[in-house]
Amino acid sequence: MSADLSQLLNLREMEGAAAEVMSPAAFAYYRGGANDEVTLRANRDGYAALRLRPRMLVDVAHIDTSTTVLGVPLAFPVGVAPCAMHGLVHPEAEVATARAAASVGSLMTLSTMSHRTVEEVAGAAPERLWFQLYLYHDREISRALVARAEAAGARALVLTVDAPVLGRREAIIRTPVFTKPGTVLPNIGQRTPGSEHLDDLSYFNTLLDQSLTWSDIAWLREQTSLPIIVKGILTAEDAELAAQHGAHIWISNHGGRQLDTAVTALEALPEIADTVQGRAEVYLDGGISRGTDVIKALALGARAVFVARPALYGLALAGENGVRHTLELLRDEIRLGMALCGKTKISDLGPDLIRW
């Protein structure tokens, strides 16, 4: 039975309600971070530490929240970040998430570790899908995935580079996720002989190429005409290298799930935006829970932000309608926050709005 979404007024209430309906294993998988979860907490707390400098006596009768990402029009600057295995919380899985994102003028980034195929999800969100990619030891599997994503209509490839190995996520170790026997994650390739005893995460870890370097961006460029976004950047140095390699930049610490005590995306944003200077589009994820968080990120140089956990909590509560409610909450808070700041369009948001 779906939750009464009208009673859930913000993303934190959505999370609390989702915790009551999700299995303990699924909630631990989505919510948990690495080690002591220092970075997980800092992702959210960093936004509260920033103060806004609103301007008064501005005509805010009309607020325009629209923008674009790599030519895709967005009704507001929020997309859905890649998160694995949506089927843990809803039978329509990634298809429902994609359909909800498209319905409000957003877009979805489909995880390689999805329960539904890239073709199915692309059909639910025409022209509003990016595909998240890991590069495997077996480059043929990666090449085939890229070809499938491009053929299905994905508008960009998001290469995750901060997970040469999976971080130590103790919540998952304590409460492991088990999928149904015989379950196949359709976008990660077939299991190799002898791996049948491994769970999905352990098997996936064996596929990752730990020797990945910047030279592999050139290999990926040879496989596709799609824009390439490098996800997991946290320093100006790596942002410069990404720009030199013709890639766009997604600032992320993997939701606090990889290297604990790493800097947050918000902390890394100013130096990266200053380094890139418009040569590439810059996005971020991690810790977004209010529309004012989005405004702060855009003011400091992000073109758009992405959320994963909040979308999954909405999916657990009410399927497609729950994801839509999550995104609409953020959309409405962005519009309200911009009006109260005296800003009428996204391009008005700049560093002058922020007090550290």
C-alpha positions as CSV (number, residue, x, y, z in Angstrom):
1,M,0.0,0.0,0.0
2,S,1.4,3.4,-0.9
3,A,2.1,6.0,1.7
4,D,0.0,9.2,2.1
5,L,2.6,11.5,0.4
6,S,0.6,14.6,1.2
7,Q,1.6,14.2,4.8
8,L,5.4,14.0,4.0
9,L,6.5,17.6,3.7
10,N,10.2,17.3,3.2
11,L,13.0,14.8,2.2
12,R,13.9,14.0,5.8
13,E,10.3,12.9,6.5
14,M,10.4,10.8,3.4
15,E,13.5,9.1,4.7
16,G,11.9,8.4,8.0
17,A,8.8,7.0,6.5
18,A,10.8,4.8,4.1
19,A,12.8,3.3,6.9
20,E,9.5,1.9,8.3
21,V,8.5,0.1,5.0
22,M,11.9,-1.0,3.6
23,S,13.5,-4.2,4.7
24,P,16.4,-3.7,7.2
25,A,18.9,-5.0,4.6
26,A,17.6,-2.6,1.8
27,F,17.6,0.4,4.1
28,A,21.1,-0.4,5.4
29,Y,22.3,-0.8,1.8
30,Y,21.0,2.6,0.7
31,R,21.5,4.7,3.8
32,G,24.9,3.4,5.0
33,G,28.3,5.0,4.4
34,A,31.9,3.9,4.8
35,N,33.7,3.2,8.1
36,D,32.7,5.7,10.7
37,E,30.4,7.6,8.3
38,V,32.2,10.9,8.9
39,T,32.0,11.9,5.3
40,L,28.4,10.7,5.0
41,R,27.4,13.1,7.8
42,A,29.6,15.9,6.5
43,N,27.9,15.7,3.1
44,R,24.6,16.9,4.7
45,D,26.0,19.1,7.4
46,G,28.1,21.2,5.1
47,Y,25.1,22.8,3.5
48,A,23.7,23.9,6.8
49,A,27.0,25.7,7.6
50,L,26.7,28.0,4.6
51,R,24.6,31.1,4.9
52,L,22.6,32.8,2.2
53,R,22.7,36.6,1.5
54,P,19.3,37.5,0.2
55,R,18.5,40.7,-1.7
56,M,15.4,42.7,-1.2
57,L,12.9,44.7,-3.2
58,V,13.4,42.5,-6.3
59,D,10.4,41.7,-8.5
60,V,10.0,37.9,-7.9
61,A,6.6,37.5,-9.4
62,H,8.0,35.1,-12.0
63,I,10.7,32.6,-11.1
64,D,12.4,30.5,-13.8
65,T,14.1,27.4,-12.5
66,S,14.9,25.9,-15.9
67,T,18.4,25.0,-17.1
68,T,20.1,22.5,-19.4
69,V,22.7,19.8,-18.9
70,L,24.6,18.8,-22.0
71,G,21.8,20.2,-24.1
72,V,19.0,18.3,-22.3
73,P,16.4,20.8,-21.0
74,L,15.6,20.5,-17.3
75,A,12.6,22.1,-15.6
76,F,14.7,22.6,-12.5
77,P,18.4,21.8,-11.9
78,V,18.0,18.4,-10.2
79,G,18.5,14.9,-11.6
80,V,18.5,11.4,-10.3
81,A,22.0,10.0,-9.5
82,P,22.9,6.4,-10.2
83,C,22.1,4.0,-7.4
84,A,22.1,0.2,-7.7
85,M,19.3,-2.3,-7.6
86,H,16.0,-0.3,-7.3
87,G,14.2,-3.6,-7.4
88,L,15.1,-4.1,-3.8
89,V,12.3,-1.7,-2.9
90,H,9.8,-1.7,-5.7
91,P,8.9,-4.2,-8.5
92,E,9.0,-1.6,-11.2
93,A,12.5,-0.7,-10.1
94,E,14.4,1.7,-12.3
95,V,11.6,2.0,-14.8
96,A,9.4,3.7,-12.2
97,T,12.2,6.0,-11.2
98,A,13.0,7.0,-14.8
99,R,9.3,7.6,-15.6
100,A,8.9,9.8,-12.6
101,A,12.0,11.9,-13.4
102,A,10.9,12.4,-17.0
103,S,7.4,13.4,-16.0
104,V,8.7,16.4,-14.1
105,G,11.2,17.5,-16.6
106,S,14.2,16.0,-14.8
107,L,16.5,13.1,-16.0
108,M,17.8,9.8,-14.6
109,T,21.3,8.4,-14.5
110,L,20.9,4.6,-14.7
111,S,23.3,2.5,-12.6
112,T,25.2,-0.3,-14.3
113,M,24.0,-2.4,-11.4
114,S,20.3,-2.1,-12.2
115,H,17.5,-4.6,-12.0
116,R,16.0,-3.5,-15.3
117,T,17.8,-3.3,-18.6
118,V,19.1,0.0,-20.1
119,E,16.6,-0.6,-23.0
120,E,13.6,-0.8,-20.7
121,V,14.6,2.2,-18.7
122,A,15.4,4.3,-21.8
123,G,11.9,3.5,-23.1
124,A,10.4,4.9,-19.9
125,A,12.4,8.2,-20.2
126,P,13.0,9.0,-23.8
127,E,15.8,11.6,-24.3
128,R,16.1,11.9,-20.5
129,L,18.5,9.1,-19.6
130,W,22.3,9.1,-18.8
131,F,24.1,5.7,-18.3
132,Q,26.6,5.2,-15.5
133,L,29.5,3.0,-16.4
134,Y,32.3,1.2,-14.7
135,L,35.2,-0.1,-16.8
136,Y,35.8,-3.8,-16.3
137,H,38.9,-6.0,-16.7
138,D,37.0,-7.4,-19.7
139,R,36.8,-4.4,-22.0
140,E,34.5,-6.3,-24.3
141,I,31.8,-6.3,-21.7
142,S,32.3,-2.5,-21.2
143,R,32.3,-1.9,-24.9
144,A,29.1,-3.8,-25.4
145,L,27.4,-1.9,-22.6
146,V,28.4,1.4,-24.1
147,A,27.0,0.3,-27.5
148,R,23.7,-0.8,-25.9
149,A,23.3,2.4,-24.0
150,E,24.0,4.5,-27.0
151,A,21.6,2.5,-29.2
152,A,18.9,2.7,-26.5
153,G,19.1,6.5,-26.6
154,A,21.2,7.5,-23.6
155,R,22.3,11.1,-23.9
156,A,25.6,10.7,-22.0
157,L,28.0,8.3,-20.3
158,V,28.9,8.8,-16.7
159,L,32.1,7.0,-15.9
160,T,32.5,6.3,-12.2
161,V,36.2,6.5,-11.2
162,D,36.2,6.6,-7.4
163,A,35.6,2.8,-6.9
164,P,38.6,0.8,-8.2
165,V,37.5,-1.3,-5.2
166,L,34.4,-1.0,-3.1
167,G,34.7,0.8,0.2
168,R,34.1,-0.8,3.5
169,R,30.4,-0.3,4.2
170,E,29.9,-1.8,7.6
171,A,26.2,-1.4,7.5
172,I,26.0,-3.7,4.6
173,I,28.5,-6.1,6.2
174,R,26.3,-6.2,9.3
175,T,23.0,-6.5,7.3
176,P,23.9,-8.0,3.9
177,V,21.6,-7.7,0.9
178,F,20.5,-10.9,-0.7
179,T,18.7,-11.0,-4.0
180,K,16.5,-13.9,-5.0
181,P,18.3,-17.0,-6.3
182,G,18.8,-16.8,-10.0
183,T,18.5,-13.0,-10.1
184,V,20.6,-11.5,-12.9
185,L,21.6,-7.9,-13.0
186,P,21.2,-7.4,-16.7
187,N,23.8,-4.7,-17.3
188,I,26.9,-6.2,-15.5
189,G,27.5,-9.3,-17.7
190,Q,27.2,-13.0,-17.1
191,R,28.8,-14.6,-14.1
192,T,32.0,-16.5,-14.7
193,P,32.3,-20.2,-13.8
194,G,33.1,-20.6,-10.1
195,S,31.4,-17.3,-9.1
196,E,28.0,-18.8,-8.3
197,H,28.6,-18.6,-4.6
198,L,29.2,-14.9,-4.6
199,D,26.5,-12.3,-3.9
200,D,26.0,-9.6,-6.4
201,L,28.2,-7.0,-4.8
202,S,31.1,-9.5,-4.3
203,Y,30.8,-10.6,-7.9
204,F,30.7,-7.1,-9.1
205,N,33.9,-6.2,-7.2
206,T,35.7,-9.0,-9.1
207,L,34.9,-7.3,-12.4
208,L,36.3,-3.8,-11.6
209,D,39.5,-2.8,-13.3
210,Q,41.9,-1.5,-10.6
211,S,44.4,-0.4,-13.2
212,L,42.1,2.2,-14.7
213,T,44.0,5.5,-15.5
214,W,43.4,8.7,-17.5
215,S,44.6,7.0,-20.6
216,D,41.5,4.8,-20.5
217,I,39.3,7.9,-21.2
218,A,40.8,7.9,-24.7
219,W,39.8,4.3,-25.1
220,L,36.3,5.1,-24.0
221,R,36.1,8.0,-26.4
222,E,36.9,5.6,-29.3
223,Q,33.8,3.5,-28.4
224,T,31.2,6.3,-28.4
225,S,30.1,9.6,-29.8
226,L,28.3,10.4,-26.5
227,P,29.5,13.1,-24.1
228,I,31.6,11.6,-21.3
229,I,31.2,12.7,-17.6
230,V,33.8,11.6,-15.1
231,K,32.1,11.0,-11.7
232,G,34.0,10.9,-8.5
233,I,36.3,14.0,-8.9
234,L,37.2,15.8,-5.6
235,T,40.2,17.9,-6.5
236,A,41.1,20.8,-8.8
237,E,44.0,18.7,-10.1
238,D,41.8,15.9,-11.3
239,A,39.2,18.4,-12.6
240,E,41.9,19.9,-14.8
241,L,42.9,16.5,-16.2
242,A,39.2,15.7,-16.9
243,A,38.8,19.0,-18.8
244,Q,42.0,18.3,-20.7
245,H,40.6,14.9,-21.7
246,G,37.4,16.5,-23.0
247,A,35.2,15.2,-20.2
248,H,32.6,16.8,-18.0
249,I,33.0,16.7,-14.3
250,W,30.7,15.2,-11.6
251,I,32.0,16.0,-8.1
252,S,31.2,13.2,-5.8
253,N,32.5,11.1,-2.9
254,H,30.1,8.3,-3.8
255,G,27.6,9.3,-1.1
256,G,30.2,8.8,1.6
257,R,30.4,5.2,0.7
258,Q,34.0,4.9,-0.4
259,L,36.8,6.8,1.3
260,D,35.7,8.0,4.8
261,T,36.9,11.4,5.9
262,A,37.3,12.5,2.2
263,V,36.3,16.0,1.4
264,T,32.7,16.7,0.5
265,A,31.5,17.6,-3.0
266,L,30.4,21.0,-1.6
267,E,33.9,21.6,-0.2
268,A,35.6,20.7,-3.5
269,L,33.2,22.7,-5.7
270,P,34.7,26.2,-5.5
271,E,38.2,25.1,-6.4
272,I,37.0,22.9,-9.2
273,A,34.7,25.5,-10.7
274,D,37.5,28.0,-10.5
275,T,39.9,25.6,-12.3
276,V,37.5,24.5,-15.0
277,Q,36.3,28.1,-15.9
278,G,33.5,26.9,-18.1
279,R,35.5,24.4,-20.2
280,A,33.3,21.6,-18.9
281,E,30.0,21.3,-17.2
282,V,30.2,20.6,-13.5
283,Y,27.7,18.7,-11.4
284,L,27.7,17.3,-7.9
285,D,25.8,14.9,-5.6
286,G,25.9,14.1,-1.9
287,G,23.9,15.4,1.0
288,I,21.2,17.4,-0.8
289,S,18.1,17.5,1.3
290,R,16.6,20.9,0.7
291,G,16.0,23.3,-2.2
292,T,18.3,25.8,-0.5
293,D,21.1,23.2,-0.7
294,V,20.6,23.1,-4.5
295,I,20.7,26.9,-4.6
296,K,24.0,27.0,-2.6
297,A,25.6,24.4,-4.9
298,L,24.6,26.3,-8.1
299,A,25.8,29.6,-6.6
300,L,29.2,28.1,-6.1
301,G,29.5,26.8,-9.6
302,A,27.5,23.6,-10.2
303,R,25.3,23.5,-13.2
304,A,23.0,20.9,-11.6
305,V,22.9,18.6,-8.7
306,F,21.8,14.9,-8.5
307,V,20.1,12.9,-5.7
308,A,20.0,9.2,-5.2
309,R,18.9,8.2,-1.7
310,P,15.9,10.6,-1.6
311,A,14.7,9.1,-4.9
312,L,15.0,5.6,-3.6
313,Y,13.1,6.4,-0.5
314,G,10.3,7.9,-2.6
315,L,10.3,4.7,-4.7
316,A,10.0,2.6,-1.6
317,L,7.0,4.6,-0.4
318,A,4.9,4.9,-3.5
319,G,6.7,3.8,-6.6
320,E,6.7,6.3,-9.5
321,N,4.5,8.7,-7.5
322,G,6.9,8.6,-4.6
323,V,9.9,9.5,-6.8
324,R,7.8,12.3,-8.4
325,H,6.9,13.6,-5.0
326,T,10.5,13.7,-3.9
327,L,11.5,15.7,-7.0
328,E,8.5,18.0,-6.7
329,L,9.4,18.8,-3.1
330,L,12.9,19.9,-4.2
331,R,11.5,21.8,-7.2
332,D,9.1,23.8,-5.1
333,E,11.7,24.5,-2.5
334,I,14.1,25.8,-5.1
335,R,11.5,28.1,-6.5
336,L,10.6,29.4,-3.0
337,G,14.3,29.8,-2.0
338,M,15.1,31.7,-5.2
339,A,12.2,34.1,-4.6
340,L,13.2,34.8,-1.0
341,C,16.8,35.4,-2.1
342,G,15.7,37.9,-4.7
343,K,16.8,35.7,-7.6
344,T,14.5,35.1,-10.6
345,K,16.5,32.8,-12.8
346,I,19.2,30.2,-12.4
347,S,21.9,32.4,-14.0
348,D,21.3,34.9,-11.2
349,L,22.8,32.5,-8.7
350,G,26.5,33.3,-8.0
351,P,29.1,33.4,-5.2
352,D,27.7,36.8,-4.0
353,L,24.8,34.8,-2.6
354,I,27.0,32.8,-0.2
355,R,28.5,33.7,3.1
356,W,31.0,31.1,4.5
